[in-house]
Amino acid sequence: MSLQLCDNGMQFFEDKEYMGMEAIIELLTYLAKADEDVNCGRVAPMKDTFDNLRNLMQTDNSNRPWFSNRHEK
């Protein structure tokens, strides 16, 4: 029994099925937002992100005492 039609025309779903539909709607919402991010240029390839991080770690960090270069030899 997944769907019942009552006298007033309202439909009722079992909790499990309703939760599944909520999860699908949530996923579709995230996918729509991600698609919008891509279309608006708010994302970058992962390689670019890691290249930027490597460059930051290789720059002079003497003005940032909290940044440790302990991995450098």
C-alpha positions as CSV (number, residue, x, y, z in Angstrom):
1,M,0.0,0.0,0.0
2,S,1.9,3.0,-1.2
3,L,-0.9,5.4,-2.2
4,Q,-4.4,5.9,-0.9
5,L,-7.1,8.2,-2.3
6,C,-9.3,9.5,0.5
7,D,-12.9,10.8,0.2
8,N,-11.7,14.3,0.0
9,G,-9.3,13.5,-2.9
10,M,-6.1,13.8,-0.9
11,Q,-3.3,11.3,-1.4
12,F,-1.4,9.7,1.4
13,F,1.9,8.0,1.1
14,E,3.7,5.7,3.5
15,D,6.5,7.3,5.4
16,K,9.2,5.3,3.6
17,E,8.0,6.3,0.2
18,Y,7.5,9.9,1.2
19,M,11.1,10.1,2.6
20,G,12.3,8.6,-0.7
21,M,10.5,11.3,-2.7
22,E,11.9,14.0,-0.4
23,A,15.4,12.7,-1.0
24,I,14.9,12.7,-4.8
25,I,13.7,16.3,-4.6
26,E,16.7,17.3,-2.5
27,L,19.1,15.7,-4.9
28,L,17.4,17.4,-7.9
29,T,17.7,20.7,-6.1
30,Y,21.4,20.2,-5.5
31,L,21.9,19.2,-9.2
32,A,20.1,22.3,-10.4
33,K,22.3,24.5,-8.2
34,A,25.4,22.7,-9.4
35,D,24.3,23.2,-13.0
36,E,23.8,26.9,-12.3
37,D,27.3,27.1,-10.8
38,V,28.8,25.6,-13.9
39,N,26.8,27.9,-16.2
40,C,27.8,31.0,-14.3
41,G,31.5,30.0,-14.2
42,R,31.7,29.6,-10.4
43,V,33.6,26.3,-10.6
44,A,37.0,25.4,-11.7
45,P,38.8,22.2,-12.6
46,M,40.2,20.3,-9.7
47,K,43.7,20.5,-11.2
48,D,43.6,24.3,-11.2
49,T,42.6,24.3,-7.6
50,F,45.5,22.0,-6.5
51,D,48.0,23.9,-8.7
52,N,46.9,27.2,-6.9
53,L,47.4,25.5,-3.5
54,R,50.9,24.2,-4.5
55,N,51.9,27.7,-5.6
56,L,50.7,29.2,-2.4
57,M,52.7,26.7,-0.4
58,Q,55.8,27.4,-2.4
59,T,55.7,31.2,-2.0
60,D,57.5,33.1,0.7
61,N,55.5,32.7,3.9
62,S,57.7,34.7,6.2
63,N,54.9,37.2,6.8
64,R,52.6,34.4,7.9
65,P,54.0,32.9,11.1
66,W,51.2,30.5,11.4
67,F,52.1,28.9,8.1
68,S,54.9,26.3,8.6
69,N,57.2,25.2,5.9
70,R,58.2,22.1,7.9
71,H,58.0,19.9,4.8
72,E,60.7,21.9,2.9
73,K,64.3,20.7,3.2
